[in-house]
Amino acid sequence: MALADLQLERLLQRSDLWRGDAYHPQQMGLDSGYPELNRHLGQGGWPSQGLCEIFCSSEGIGELSLALPLMRRLIPRQSREGSSAGLVSLVAPPHVPYPQSLAMQGIDVSRLLWVDTQTPKEQLWALEQILTSGASPLVLCWLEELSVSQARRLQLACEKGESLCLCYLPSKVKDQAHPVPLRIALQPSTETNTETGSARLLETQVDILKRRGGWPAPRFSLSLLPELLAQSLMLDVTKQQEQDKRLENELDKQQSGQILQGPWSA
């Protein structure tokens, strides 16, 4: 190694030198339950507090599953009666929460707070009150739009109440710059399964648009289906592949003249 290269290598090892592609988290985050996501978030998981924007190109691509492990950690179904655990709040979800399905994921649904609001003004007011109170360490909300000033107010409310807010927004507003610690975009996977030739519908593409302490992360795929549902769908795919294989074998036999017509066995 040349002297200049050696000197450069020693310089890059200095702790007080920041490289543009390096990530320097200020503190460890909350485990997301997805090792691949933890690695790309850069601080071992979700921020412990603050407003995180999640942009979705459509519904049903795993946006709620993204938060299920964290919900299960904060309000586990096995929690003792009278526990001091806080609430997990759902503000203006697009559909009615299904408690049986959430309970199957190991979540204590008695500690879920569902806030059904009618107008954006009511949604923002309810969000600010819940986040500031500190009674709900995790808040999930669904908004159609969010201005810079509104994002700043929600961020300050999170800091005051030491709360984490996952805010779901449509993809059309992701180009707006907001003063928040984390911004993520989700869309269905467009990759093709090499075995079946079909799209990998069980996975979601994740783009880290902004993360505090480092540059955006490269796009990666993540399976966000709940475990039981993923197993069921994979079982259906396996059965369909077996049926296709049997049909292919029968066609091969028919073409080779090995099938006997009538009530006779071969």
N, C-alpha and C positions, 0 to 999 in steps of 0.2 A: 504494500500500500504506500502511495506517495505521501510525502510529508504534508502537502496541502490537504489531501483526503483525510489523513489522520487528524489534522487540526480541525477540519470541518466536523468530523465524527465526534470529537470531544466537545465541540461547541454545541452540537445538537443534543448532547446528553445533559446539558445544564438544565436544572429545574426551573430557572427563572426565564427561560426562553420558550416562547410559544410558537408552535408551528401551525400553519393555517388548517391542516387536515387533522390536527390533534384534538382530543376531547379532554377537557379538564373539569369534571363534575365538582360542584361545591360541596355536595353531601350525597350520601347514599339515598336512593329512592325507594319506593314501595314496589315490591315484587309484583309484576303483572301476571305471573302464572305462565308466561310464554318465554322460555329461555332465549329464543331468537329475537323477540321483541326487546327483552331486557338488554341484550347486547347492543342493539342499534340505538336504544334510548340513551345509552352511554353512562347512566348513573345507577344501573342495576334495577331499573323499573321506572314507574311513574314518579313525577315530582311529589314530595310529601304534601305540598300545598300549591295553590295557584290555579289559574284558568288554562285548561288545555283544549284546543280546538281540534275536532275530528270532522273532516269533510268527507261526505259520502256521495258517491255518484248515483246510488239508488238504495232502496230499502232492502233489508234481508241479506246483506253481504257479510254479516258477522259483526256488525257495529255494536250490538248489545253483548255478544259473546266476548268481545274485547274486554269488557268490564266485569264479567261474571267471576273470574278468580279473585279479583280484588273485593267484590261484594261478599263472596264466600269467606274471605279472610276477616273482613270487618264485622259481619253479622252471621257467623256460622249457625247452622240449624241446631247444633249440639250445645249452644251457649246456655249457661246456667240461668235459671229463672231469677230475675232480680239483678242481672248483670248490669254493670255500668256502661256497657257498650252503647255507642251512639246510634243514630239512625242513618240509613241510606235513602236519599230523597230522589224521586223521579219527577221532574217538572216538565209538564206539557209533552208527554210521550205521544207519538203519532197513533198508537194503538193501546187498548186496554191491557195492562200487565196481566199475565196469566200466572197466578200464584202457585198452582200445582206444578207447572214446569220449573219455576224458580226454586220451589222446595226440593224438586228432584236434583237440582244442582247443588244442594247442600246449603241453601240460603234460608235464614230465619225471616220468613215473610212478615212476621208480626212486627219487625223493626224496619219495614219499608214504609216510606211516606210518599203517597201519590198525590201530587198537586195538579189538578185539572183546571187550567186557566183558559180564558176565552180570547184574550187580546195580547199582543206583544207587550203592551205597557204593564199588564198584570203579570206576565211571565217574568219580566225583568224585576219588577217590584218583589215578587215572591222569591226569586233567586237571591236578590241582595239581602233580604231578611234572613233567609235560611243560612246563607254563607257567613254572614256577620255573626249570627247567634253562636256558632261553634258547636251546635247540637248535632250537626250532621257532617261527619268528617269526609263523606263522599256524596256528591250531588251530580246527578246526570240530568241534562236538560237538552231539549230539542228546540232550536230556533230557526227561523227562516232567514234572518239577517242579523248582523251585529255591527254597529258602528265602532269607530276607534274610541270615542268617549265612553260608550257603553262597556266595551271590553275593558277599558281602564278602571271603571267603577267596579266591575265584577272582580277584577284582579285584586283591587284594594280590599274588597269584601272578603276574598279568600285569605288574604294575608292577615286581616283582623281576626277572623274566626278560625284561622289555621285549618282551612278546609281545602279539599281538592274538588274541582268542578270539571267534569268532562262534558264539553258543549258540542253537540252534534249540529252541523251546519251543512247546507247543500254545497256541492262542489263549485257552483257558479260564483261563490263569494270568496273562494280561497286566495284570489289574487290581492285581496285587501290586506295591508300590513297592519297587524295589531300587536300591542305591547304585551304579549303573553309568553310564557316560558316554553311552550310546546305546541306544535301544529302538525297534524297528521292527516294524510289523505288516503282513503280506502276506495278500491274499485275491484270489480270481479276479475279473477285471473284470466288472462288471454293465452296462457301457455297451453300447449297440447300434450296430452298424455301419450307417450310413445307406444304404449301397449294397445290402447283402445282407439287412438286417433281422435279422441274427443277432447273438449276443453276440460281443464282441471277445475271443475265447479266446486270442489271441496276446499279450495284455497282462495285467499283474498290477497291482492297486491297492496302493499303498504309503502307509502312514501313519507319519510320524515322531512317535512318542509322546513321546520325550524326547531332547534333544540338549544336550550341555554348552555353556553360553554363550548360550542363547537359548530362546525358547518353541517348542513343537511346531510342525511345518510343516504346511500344508494338504495334504490328500490329493491324490495325483497318480497317473497311470498310467505304467507302464514295461514295455517289451517285454523279457522276461527269457529268451526262448528262445535257445539257441545259434544262431549265424548260419546254419550249414548246415541245421539242423532247421527254422528259420523259413523259409528259402528253399524247402525241400521242401514244407512245409505251404502256403505261399502259392502254389506251383506247382499243388498239388492243388486249391486253391480256384479258381484261374484256370481249370483244366481243367473243373471242375464247372460254373462259370459259362458256359463255352463250350458244354458239352453241353446245359445248360438253354436256351441261346439257340437252338441248332440245333433242339431239340425244339419250341420255341415257333414257330420259322419253319415247321417241317413241319406243325404243327397249323393254322397260318394258311393254308398252301397247301391242306390237306385241306378246310378249311371253305370255301375259295373255289373248290373243284373243279378245282384245277390238278394233282392227282396222278392219274396213269393207272395203273390196276390191270392186272397181267399183265406178261409179258416184253417190255414196250415202253419205250422211252426217251421222255421228254417232248420 
